Amino acid sequence: NRTHWIDLASGRLMLAGARQGACTLFFIDVDAFKQSNDRSGHAAGDHYLTELAAILTETIDDDALIGRFGGDEFVALLPDAGSAEANVIAGRIHQALSAAGHDTDGLSVSIGIAQWRAGETLDQLIRRADVAMFAAKASGAKAVSM
């Protein structure tokens, strides 16, 4: 999944560069996932990840490329999405998770948002979004843009 996502995302960034379009990357990490798994069991954790994937698919534009990046990490590449739109989408993700009742379970997500810069590689974009995600986690913010 990760390798396939990277291949597809690299192609989409090349297209964005060719047409000089905007592109945004979300790096999404589940907060306190290990503690939740330890408390509720792996089946509950798997269910949460499945629900999170469904929420991401429902709240992010159809043109986005969404994938599971690692254990409790997801990425989403949003073509033609600027900073303001990205922040609105991040808010919708948090609202949908809250409506699903997961905030009462102690589960939430931190979202790092990075706007692609012309000439930037996918690895560089991912690193910046990852740094933004850790900044969101450290500050208690739901999402941080870099």
Residue pairs with C-beta under 8 A, 6 or more apart in sequence:
1 67
1 68
2 67
2 68
2 69
2 70
4 67
5 65
5 67
5 68
5 69
5 75
6 122
8 65
9 65
9 75
9 77
9 122
10 122
12 23
12 65
12 77
12 79
13 23
13 77
13 116
13 121
13 122
13 125
15 21
15 79
16 22
16 23
16 79
16 116
17 118
17 119
20 118
21 79
21 80
22 79
22 80
22 81
22 82
22 115
22 116
23 77
23 78
23 79
23 80
23 81
23 115
23 116
24 77
24 78
24 81
24 82
24 83
24 85
24 86
24 113
24 114
24 115
24 116
25 75
25 76
25 77
25 78
25 113
25 114
25 116
25 125
25 126
25 128
25 129
26 60
26 74
26 75
26 76
26 78
26 86
26 89
26 90
26 111
26 112
26 113
26 129
27 69
27 73
27 75
27 111
27 112
27 114
27 126
27 129
27 130
27 132
27 133
28 52
28 56
28 73
28 74
28 75
28 76
28 93
28 109
28 110
28 111
28 112
28 133
29 72
29 73
29 109
29 110
29 112
29 133
29 137
30 36
30 48
30 49
30 52
30 72
30 73
30 107
30 108
30 109
31 107
31 108
31 109
31 110
31 137
32 106
32 107
32 108
33 45
33 48
33 71
33 72
33 107
35 106
36 44
36 45
36 48
36 105
36 106
36 107
37 44
37 45
40 105
45 72
48 102
48 105
48 107
49 68
49 72
51 100
51 102
52 74
52 97
52 109
53 66
53 68
53 74
55 93
55 96
55 97
55 100
56 66
56 74
56 76
56 93
57 66
58 96
59 89
59 92
59 93
59 96
60 66
60 76
60 78
60 89
60 93
61 78
61 81
61 89
63 78
63 79
63 80
64 76
64 77
64 78
64 79
64 81
65 76
65 77
66 74
66 75
66 76
67 74
67 75
67 76
68 74
69 75
75 126
75 129
78 85
78 86
78 89
81 89
82 115
83 113
83 115
83 145
86 113
86 115
86 145
87 113
87 143
87 145
90 111
90 113
90 142
90 143
91 142
91 143
93 109
93 111
94 108
94 109
94 142
94 143
97 103
97 107
97 108
97 109
102 108
108 142
109 142
110 133
110 134
110 136
110 137
110 141
110 142
110 143
111 133
111 136
111 142
111 143
111 144
112 128
112 129
112 130
112 131
112 132
112 133
112 134
112 135
112 136
112 143
112 144
112 146
113 129
113 132
113 143
113 144
113 145
113 146
114 125
114 128
114 129
114 132
114 145
114 146
115 145
116 125
117 125
128 146
129 146
131 146
132 144
132 145
132 146
133 144
135 141
135 144
135 146
136 142
136 143
136 144
